[in-house]
Amino acid sequence: MVSVEQDLLHLVSAVRTGGGEGMRQALSAILGAVAPFDRAEIAFLREGEVVHWALGGTRGPVAGDDLVRHVAAHPVSVRVDHREEAEPFPSTAERMDAQGLASLLALPINGEGGIEGAIVLARSYGWAFAGAPLRRLRPIAVMTGLLLDVAQQLRAGRRRR
């Protein structure tokens, strides 16, 4: 079994000057092994707008801006076990309906450079994340926020050359 430390090292080693593509692929593989999903994304705030980076199996944004802004403002995980629990987030509920999703897990990401948002995992059936290992997922989400900062700094440095 792979440890959280190994997951974090894999994630760190995937950061390149390509702006986060390697990290996105590594994160998708790690999350798929730890908490399987049908759709997943990293959704974060950049200059006041929500940016969605698809991870795996995503045909469009999973989370609405309402959920992403909520998780960014109140950095605690949000778990939706069945679609009706998404009602406080109407935009997210609408997207879940459109994509046939029944459950969702949003893990907060917060980087030192101001990156805020969530890793969002979703499944087509209910209660999919009730047993999700949050003790393993939280450090991955924290590292993701930090590495997004690093990836963006690398990309900005590349553009300045």
N, C-alpha and C positions, 0 to 999 in steps of 0.2 A: 504494500500500500504506500502511495506517495504521501509525504508529509506536507504540512502547510509551509514549512521552510523551503522544501523543494519546489512547491508551487510558486512561492515568492521569488526564488532564484530564477526559475524559468521565465517568469514575467519580467524581471529586471533585465535579464539577458536579451530579451526580445526588443527592447527599446533601441530604435535606430534613428537616423536622421530623416527617415521617410515620414515623419509626422505621426507615427503611432500605428502604422499598418501591421508591423510585426507584433506589437503588443496586443493589438486587437485579435490577431489569430491565436496567439498564445492564451489570451484570456478566454476566448471561446472554447479552446480545448480543455483548459483547466476547469472552467465552470461546467462544461458538459460532463466531465467525469465526476465532479462533486455534487452537482444539483442539475440533473438532466432537464433540458428545456426544449420547447418547440420553437419559440421565438426569444430573441435576446438582443439587448442593445446597451450601449453606454449613452446616456442622455445627460448633457451637462450645459451649464450656462456659460455663454461666451458673449461678452459685451451686451448683456441683458436679453439675449436671444437663446432659445434652447436648441442645441445641436444634437442630432441623433446619429450615432455611429452603430450600424448594424453589426451584430456579432455573428450569430448563426441562425439560419432558417427564417430570417426576417424578411418580410415582403414590404414592409413600411414601418413607420414608427409604431412602437408598442405603447409607450406611455404618452399621455397627453401632457401638455405644458403644466397643467394643474398639479399633477402628481410630482413631476420633476421639481417644480418650484416649492412644493410642500416639503419634499424630502431634503432639498437644499436648505430650506429655512429651519427645519426641525430634523436634524440629522439622526434619525432613528429609522430602522428598517420598517417597511410597510408590507404586510402580507395580506393578500386578498385570497381567501380560500374558495369563494364562489362568487360569480359575477355580480350579484346583488351588493356585495360588500364594497364594490367600486363606486357606488352611487355618490359618495362625497367628492368624487373626481369625475365629473360628467364627460370631459373630453377623453379621459382614459377609458371610461366605461364604453363610450362609443367606439373607440378603436378596438377594444376587446371584442365587442359584438361583431364588428366588421371582419375581424380575423378569426372568429370562432374560438376565442380564448376564454377559459373559465377561471383560471387562477394565475396569480402574479406575485412576485417577490421583488421589491425595490430595496436595494442596499445603498446607503448613502456613500458618496465619494466626496472628499474634501481635500484639495491640494493646498500647499502652502502659498501658491501663487494666485489663489482665488478661484481655482476650479471647484465648482460645486455642482452636484447633480446626483445621479443614481445609476447603478447597474440594474437593469430591469430584466428579469427572467419571467417567462410566461409559458403556461401549458394549456392544452385544449381540454383538460379535465380538472375537476375540482380537487381541492386539498392536496395539490401536487407538492407544495413546499412546507407542509405541516411538520415534516421531520427533517427539514433542511438543516445541515450542520452550520448554524450561524457562527459558532466559535471558529470554524475554518473559513467561512465566507467573509466575515468582517475584516480580517487582516488583508485578504485579497482585495477587497473594495478600498481599503485605506491606501494600499500600495498603488492601486490603479489611479487614484486621485493624484498622488505624488508623481507617478510616472507620466501622467498626462501633462502635468506641468513641465517635466523634463523634456518630453517629446515636442511640446510647443516651443520651448526655449531653443532646442536644437534646430527646429525648422526655421525659427526667426533668425538664428545665427547664420544659417545657410543662406537665407535670402539677403542678408546684409553683405555677404562677400561679393 
